[in-house]
Amino acid sequence: VLDGGATDRGRPYFVMELVKGIPITQYCDQAGLDTKERLDLFSEVCRAVQHAHQKGIIHRDLKPNNVLVTLHDGVPVPKIIDFGIAKATDRTLTEKTLFTEYRQVVGTPEYMAPEQAELTSLDVDTRADVYSLGVLLYELLTGTKPFDMKSLLKQGYGEILRTIREVDPPRPSTRLSTLGDQLPAIAKQRHTQPKLLGRAIRGDLDWIVMKALEKDRERRYETANGLAQDLGRHLRNEPVAAGPPSAVYRLHKFVRRNRRSLLSAAAALAALLVGLSVAGGVWLQERERVNRVEQSVGDLVAEAEGLMLENAAAEDFDDDELPEVVLSASNQRMSILDWKSSAGVLAPPKWAEAFALDASTVALSWEAAGADSVSVWSAPP
């Protein structure tokens, strides 16, 4: 920027160098730069953006057509142009600064940061340019953009903005593996083989690019210079600041992406748990009731056996003629009380009345030795 100011009507302007160059992606492909040379050239772009930020300017539309490469004594030099929608971070930059209208989307969607795609009052800071630099680096490494804009355009502008805000792009190395027939030509432009290109990008460069492309700007590089420094660490084989996201962070992102589905699933699960809880409570109540009935039956059997012995003594039965009690309880009903006797069919003895205390029906059956007759007696309720 050679000069700056405002017109008589208050419109700010910048005086800049007339750059005769070509877009950085086109230059890299035509010159056949390998991955390292592309990273070196891109690092200079980062430092140029950092310079603009230090002067209080956010570009907001960084893309290949606005990053031109010209030759100075045969050395490629990147130049950033077109600050037409740039934003001043300090109102003292000029006497009057024009502000973007509320709910107006500014920038080129393919290189636009998620906060620029938000139709809210969220302020855009220098980290929006860091995101755009991440898209540019993605394209320099893979020959493609993070998202397939042709297919998104068919779905409408609103879907493009939603994708920018919510959808995470594939890692550069992953994207390379999906290019199919295009990959050999892309690798050739970088003076390498397809497998070697993917191997060179996998790891550090994947992490660096994805950190610059974070949806949450708090997780991006704080500055363009921070991005350039991490690329320098990679080139010097030093540990980079970027790294794979933690499991907790991936879970958090999954929840944010699938919030509606997870809420529906959580509601269904809660309803299921409530149903199981109610059913479990009913089962426990029923089990407790059955236990009480079984206890009552046991008490009645003990009482009945006592009465049986008294009745047998009164009627002078032999030991082998004593009744045999077979009792079962279900739903507060007692049934099948077998009386076996060799003395013929007898009337219900006194002890049978004991079973009427806790049951609506007591059924007794007995058979005389050598006889087929069966008698059933129902106790009063």
JOGI-V988813 format. One record per residue. N is the residue number from 0. RES is the residue in one small letter. PHI is phi in degrees with one decimal (none if undefined). Layout:
n=(N & N)
res=(RES & RES)
phi=(PHI & PHI)
This chain:
n=(0 & 1 & 2 & 3 & 4 & 5 & 6 & 7 & 8 & 9 & 10 & 11 & 12 & 13 & 14 & 15 & 16 & 17 & 18 & 19 & 20 & 21 & 22 & 23 & 24 & 25 & 26 & 27 & 28 & 29 & 30 & 31 & 32 & 33 & 34 & 35 & 36 & 37 & 38 & 39 & 40 & 41 & 42 & 43 & 44 & 45 & 46 & 47 & 48 & 49 & 50 & 51 & 52 & 53 & 54 & 55 & 56 & 57 & 58 & 59 & 60 & 61 & 62 & 63 & 64 & 65 & 66 & 67 & 68 & 69 & 70 & 71 & 72 & 73 & 74 & 75 & 76 & 77 & 78 & 79 & 80 & 81 & 82 & 83 & 84 & 85 & 86 & 87 & 88 & 89 & 90 & 91 & 92 & 93 & 94 & 95 & 96 & 97 & 98 & 99 & 100 & 101 & 102 & 103 & 104 & 105 & 106 & 107 & 108 & 109 & 110 & 111 & 112 & 113 & 114 & 115 & 116 & 117 & 118 & 119 & 120 & 121 & 122 & 123 & 124 & 125 & 126 & 127 & 128 & 129 & 130 & 131 & 132 & 133 & 134 & 135 & 136 & 137 & 138 & 139 & 140 & 141 & 142 & 143 & 144 & 145 & 146 & 147 & 148 & 149 & 150 & 151 & 152 & 153 & 154 & 155 & 156 & 157 & 158 & 159 & 160 & 161 & 162 & 163 & 164 & 165 & 166 & 167 & 168 & 169 & 170 & 171 & 172 & 173 & 174 & 175 & 176 & 177 & 178 & 179 & 180 & 181 & 182 & 183 & 184 & 185 & 186 & 187 & 188 & 189 & 190 & 191 & 192 & 193 & 194 & 195 & 196 & 197 & 198 & 199 & 200 & 201 & 202 & 203 & 204 & 205 & 206 & 207 & 208 & 209 & 210 & 211 & 212 & 213 & 214 & 215 & 216 & 217 & 218 & 219 & 220 & 221 & 222 & 223 & 224 & 225 & 226 & 227 & 228 & 229 & 230 & 231 & 232 & 233 & 234 & 235 & 236 & 237 & 238 & 239 & 240 & 241 & 242 & 243 & 244 & 245 & 246 & 247 & 248 & 249 & 250 & 251 & 252 & 253 & 254 & 255 & 256 & 257 & 258 & 259 & 260 & 261 & 262 & 263 & 264 & 265 & 266 & 267 & 268 & 269 & 270 & 271 & 272 & 273 & 274 & 275 & 276 & 277 & 278 & 279 & 280 & 281 & 282 & 283 & 284 & 285 & 286 & 287 & 288 & 289 & 290 & 291 & 292 & 293 & 294 & 295 & 296 & 297 & 298 & 299 & 300 & 301 & 302 & 303 & 304 & 305 & 306 & 307 & 308 & 309 & 310 & 311 & 312 & 313 & 314 & 315 & 316 & 317 & 318 & 319 & 320 & 321 & 322 & 323 & 324 & 325 & 326 & 327 & 328 & 329 & 330 & 331 & 332 & 333 & 334 & 335 & 336 & 337 & 338 & 339 & 340 & 341 & 342 & 343 & 344 & 345 & 346 & 347 & 348 & 349 & 350 & 351 & 352 & 353 & 354 & 355 & 356 & 357 & 358 & 359 & 360 & 361 & 362 & 363 & 364 & 365 & 366 & 367 & 368 & 369 & 370 & 371 & 372 & 373 & 374 & 375 & 376 & 377 & 378 & 379 & 380)
res=(v & l & d & g & g & a & t & d & r & g & r & p & y & f & v & m & e & l & v & k & g & i & p & i & t & q & y & c & d & q & a & g & l & d & t & k & e & r & l & d & l & f & s & e & v & c & r & a & v & q & h & a & h & q & k & g & i & i & h & r & d & l & k & p & n & n & v & l & v & t & l & h & d & g & v & p & v & p & k & i & i & d & f & g & i & a & k & a & t & d & r & t & l & t & e & k & t & l & f & t & e & y & r & q & v & v & g & t & p & e & y & m & a & p & e & q & a & e & l & t & s & l & d & v & d & t & r & a & d & v & y & s & l & g & v & l & l & y & e & l & l & t & g & t & k & p & f & d & m & k & s & l & l & k & q & g & y & g & e & i & l & r & t & i & r & e & v & d & p & p & r & p & s & t & r & l & s & t & l & g & d & q & l & p & a & i & a & k & q & r & h & t & q & p & k & l & l & g & r & a & i & r & g & d & l & d & w & i & v & m & k & a & l & e & k & d & r & e & r & r & y & e & t & a & n & g & l & a & q & d & l & g & r & h & l & r & n & e & p & v & a & a & g & p & p & s & a & v & y & r & l & h & k & f & v & r & r & n & r & r & s & l & l & s & a & a & a & a & l & a & a & l & l & v & g & l & s & v & a & g & g & v & w & l & q & e & r & e & r & v & n & r & v & e & q & s & v & g & d & l & v & a & e & a & e & g & l & m & l & e & n & a & a & a & e & d & f & d & d & d & e & l & p & e & v & v & l & s & a & s & n & q & r & m & s & i & l & d & w & k & s & s & a & g & v & l & a & p & p & k & w & a & e & a & f & a & l & d & a & s & t & v & a & l & s & w & e & a & a & g & a & d & s & v & s & v & w & s & a & p & p)
phi=(none & -85.3 & -159.1 & -163.0 & 170.4 & -141.3 & -75.3 & -60.8 & -91.1 & 90.8 & -82.8 & -71.5 & -148.1 & -124.7 & -104.7 & -128.2 & -67.7 & -78.0 & -100.5 & -104.5 & -152.3 & -125.0 & -55.0 & -60.3 & -66.0 & -66.4 & -62.8 & -60.6 & -71.9 & -67.0 & -82.2 & 64.9 & -69.7 & -80.0 & -61.3 & -63.3 & -65.4 & -65.7 & -66.3 & -62.3 & -66.2 & -65.1 & -60.8 & -66.1 & -61.8 & -59.8 & -68.2 & -67.1 & -64.9 & -60.5 & -61.6 & -62.8 & -64.4 & -65.6 & -88.5 & 84.9 & -121.1 & -106.7 & -69.8 & 72.5 & -148.9 & -73.8 & -162.5 & -54.4 & -69.0 & -104.9 & -123.2 & -98.9 & -114.4 & -122.9 & -105.0 & -116.3 & 56.4 & 81.8 & -100.6 & -70.0 & -128.9 & -79.1 & -129.0 & -96.6 & -123.7 & 57.8 & -92.7 & -61.6 & -115.2 & -64.5 & -124.1 & -84.9 & -84.2 & -133.7 & -66.9 & -81.6 & -59.7 & -135.4 & -67.3 & -136.7 & -116.0 & -81.4 & -107.4 & -65.4 & -66.7 & -59.2 & 67.2 & -100.4 & -84.2 & -120.9 & 124.7 & -93.6 & -51.7 & -63.1 & -120.8 & -83.3 & -73.1 & -54.9 & -68.5 & -73.5 & -87.2 & -79.6 & -88.6 & -132.5 & -90.2 & -59.7 & -74.3 & -99.2 & -118.4 & -64.1 & -70.2 & -65.7 & -67.8 & -61.9 & -60.9 & -60.4 & -63.4 & -62.9 & -64.7 & -63.2 & -64.7 & -55.4 & -70.3 & -64.9 & -81.6 & -110.6 & 78.0 & -135.1 & -93.3 & -59.5 & -123.1 & -82.7 & -69.6 & -61.4 & -70.9 & -68.0 & -61.8 & -67.9 & -92.3 & 106.5 & -64.8 & -61.7 & -69.1 & -61.5 & -63.8 & -63.9 & -62.1 & -60.6 & -77.3 & -118.3 & -98.2 & -84.8 & -73.9 & -68.0 & -62.9 & -53.5 & -65.3 & -67.1 & -62.2 & -59.1 & -69.1 & -103.5 & -81.1 & 61.4 & -67.7 & -76.7 & -62.9 & -57.7 & -67.7 & -65.5 & -65.9 & -62.9 & -64.0 & -108.0 & 56.7 & -152.1 & -97.4 & -52.5 & -66.1 & -68.7 & -65.4 & -62.1 & -68.4 & -69.1 & -87.1 & -62.2 & 103.8 & -54.0 & -66.4 & -56.3 & -65.9 & -63.3 & -62.2 & -68.3 & -68.0 & -66.9 & -96.9 & -57.9 & -64.7 & -83.0 & -64.7 & -66.2 & -99.1 & -79.5 & -62.4 & -67.1 & -139.1 & -65.3 & -66.8 & -63.3 & -64.1 & -63.4 & -66.0 & -67.7 & -63.0 & -63.5 & -61.6 & -62.0 & -66.8 & -93.2 & 60.0 & -101.5 & -60.5 & -91.8 & -72.2 & -72.8 & -163.6 & -63.9 & -66.7 & -71.5 & -63.1 & -63.8 & -67.3 & -62.9 & -64.3 & -60.8 & -66.0 & -62.1 & -63.7 & -65.3 & -70.8 & -116.7 & -58.7 & -64.6 & -62.7 & -67.7 & -64.2 & -63.7 & -64.2 & -65.2 & -64.4 & -64.1 & -64.9 & -62.7 & -62.4 & -64.0 & -64.0 & -63.6 & -61.0 & -63.9 & -64.3 & -63.3 & -62.4 & -64.5 & -64.3 & -63.1 & -63.4 & -63.7 & -63.0 & -66.2 & -63.4 & -65.5 & -66.1 & -62.2 & -60.6 & -65.3 & -63.1 & -62.2 & -64.9 & -63.4 & -61.7 & -59.6 & -63.6 & -66.7 & -62.4 & -61.5 & -66.0 & -64.5 & -62.9 & -63.0 & -65.5 & -61.4 & -65.3 & -64.5 & -64.9 & -65.7 & -66.6 & -69.8 & -97.0 & 60.2 & -79.4 & -79.9 & -60.3 & -77.6 & -101.8 & -64.5 & -65.5 & -112.7 & -95.7 & -123.4 & -131.1 & -135.8 & -126.3 & -158.1 & 53.8 & 59.6 & -125.5 & -112.1 & -143.6 & 59.8 & -119.2 & -87.5 & -115.3 & -111.7 & -145.0 & -98.4 & -102.7 & 101.1 & -79.5 & -118.8 & -74.3 & -57.4 & -73.4 & -63.6 & -64.3 & -64.8 & -63.1 & -61.1 & -75.9 & -78.5 & -70.4 & -131.4 & -143.0 & -81.7 & -143.3 & -120.3 & -107.0 & -121.1 & -134.7 & -146.3 & -125.4 & -80.6 & -58.4 & 79.3 & -117.5 & -108.4 & -75.9 & -130.2 & -123.5 & -121.8 & -122.3 & -106.2 & -79.2 & -66.3 & -66.2)
